[in-house]
Amino acid sequence: MPFINTLKRRIDNGEPKDAVLNRELAFDELTTLRAMVPGLKQTIQKCVDVEIVLVKEGGKEGIVIKEDGSEGEIKTELLPSAGSAEPGSPSFAFENIETVAIR
């Protein structure tokens, strides 16, 4: 497990255990991601929608966070990269979605 090996390596190199094992961030990661959405949409002109998914432990499912910060639907089929997300190191994916005009 690469994550555990990285922690072990940091401890072996003399970094204090309480610093290595502390997974708290100095900021609210979800608030920061939500604040980035308007800039992302403005920078990428064809970007129509940004979906933030709060991944549950294990990376198999997550909860969609709506633009107003409320919780939305539960997503059960996440991309494999979702399992690699950890505090301070979110994962992301870009997808092309076809839009169909209904007349």
Contacts in CASP RR format, 6 or more apart in sequence:
PFRMAT RR
TARGET T0000
AUTHOR 0000-0000-0000
METHOD contacts of the structure
MODEL  1
MPFINTLKRRIDNGEPKDAVLNRELAFDELTTLRAMVPGLKQTIQKCVDV
EIVLVKEGGKEGIVIKEDGSEGEIKTELLPSAGSAEPGSPSFAFENIETV
AIR
3 86 0 8 1.000
7 20 0 8 1.000
7 21 0 8 1.000
10 20 0 8 1.000
11 17 0 8 1.000
11 20 0 8 1.000
23 86 0 8 1.000
23 87 0 8 1.000
24 87 0 8 1.000
25 87 0 8 1.000
25 88 0 8 1.000
29 87 0 8 1.000
29 88 0 8 1.000
29 90 0 8 1.000
30 52 0 8 1.000
30 54 0 8 1.000
30 65 0 8 1.000
30 69 0 8 1.000
33 52 0 8 1.000
33 90 0 8 1.000
34 52 0 8 1.000
34 65 0 8 1.000
34 67 0 8 1.000
34 69 0 8 1.000
37 50 0 8 1.000
37 52 0 8 1.000
37 67 0 8 1.000
40 47 0 8 1.000
40 50 0 8 1.000
41 47 0 8 1.000
41 48 0 8 1.000
41 50 0 8 1.000
48 97 0 8 1.000
48 99 0 8 1.000
49 97 0 8 1.000
51 64 0 8 1.000
52 64 0 8 1.000
52 65 0 8 1.000
53 62 0 8 1.000
53 63 0 8 1.000
53 64 0 8 1.000
53 65 0 8 1.000
53 75 0 8 1.000
53 78 0 8 1.000
53 82 0 8 1.000
54 62 0 8 1.000
54 63 0 8 1.000
54 64 0 8 1.000
54 65 0 8 1.000
54 71 0 8 1.000
55 61 0 8 1.000
55 62 0 8 1.000
55 78 0 8 1.000
55 82 0 8 1.000
55 83 0 8 1.000
55 85 0 8 1.000
56 62 0 8 1.000
56 63 0 8 1.000
58 83 0 8 1.000
59 78 0 8 1.000
59 82 0 8 1.000
59 83 0 8 1.000
59 85 0 8 1.000
60 76 0 8 1.000
60 78 0 8 1.000
60 83 0 8 1.000
61 74 0 8 1.000
61 75 0 8 1.000
61 76 0 8 1.000
61 78 0 8 1.000
62 74 0 8 1.000
62 75 0 8 1.000
62 76 0 8 1.000
62 78 0 8 1.000
62 82 0 8 1.000
63 71 0 8 1.000
63 72 0 8 1.000
63 73 0 8 1.000
63 74 0 8 1.000
63 75 0 8 1.000
64 71 0 8 1.000
64 72 0 8 1.000
64 73 0 8 1.000
64 74 0 8 1.000
64 75 0 8 1.000
65 71 0 8 1.000
65 72 0 8 1.000
66 72 0 8 1.000
79 93 0 8 1.000
81 91 0 8 1.000
81 92 0 8 1.000
81 93 0 8 1.000
82 91 0 8 1.000
83 91 0 8 1.000
84 91 0 8 1.000
85 91 0 8 1.000
END
